[in-house]
Amino acid sequence: MISKYDANTDALFLKIKKPYFYKESVELANNIMLDFSEDDVPVALEILDASKYFHVKPFSLRNFNFEMTIDVKKDTIHLEAVFMFLVHQKKENRPVDLLAVNDMNIPAMQTNYEAVSV
């Protein structure tokens, strides 16, 4: 996945590298959107107010690691992740555990993503 942090808007974007055709977004939580492709595959994640959400300084969002699992079931979409940031030269983990209703009839599937850069 490709990650990008926009300090002007405090928005963190994660998206897959290969090209895709956007289909729809699911709001997993306030200010957190998960995008799906026309093939019903999760392809991007957007976190607004990211420094507030993760309780880190914007500088820490420029270079980080994460491991993420997205589990889509008939009725739910579950995103579970751990983001790893450098805070005062120390690695700190920030878990994310979000559950949303699958009211868009996205087929059941599970996928894993990760990025290592810190």
Phi, psi and omega in degrees: 000152176259134178242146178213134176245128177255105183293332180294325181251357183055046182242135178251129181239134173233133177211155180290158183283323186283150180298149179209163175254120182294139177246303184195165179242149176241129176275109181280329179197173177303122178072017177231117184240139176245123181263144177241149177274175176299339178272008181064033177253135175293126187237344182204152177227133178236128178238111178273154184053044188299319181295325176288318181299315183270353181058050177225161174287149179308326179303322182292341182275357181280337184212111185207168174244160172203155171231131187219138174238133176241120183242111180259126175241176183306319185250348186222159171234120184242123176247123178234129184209161169230122175257135182243118183243154170270120178234114183053047178066015177240138176284129178232135179267141175233105180285149176229129180219102186236141179229130180228160177283135176269077180266012179251009178056040175287131183297152179299138178188164173222137179218153180237143177226152174203158174215136180235117179216342183281000000 
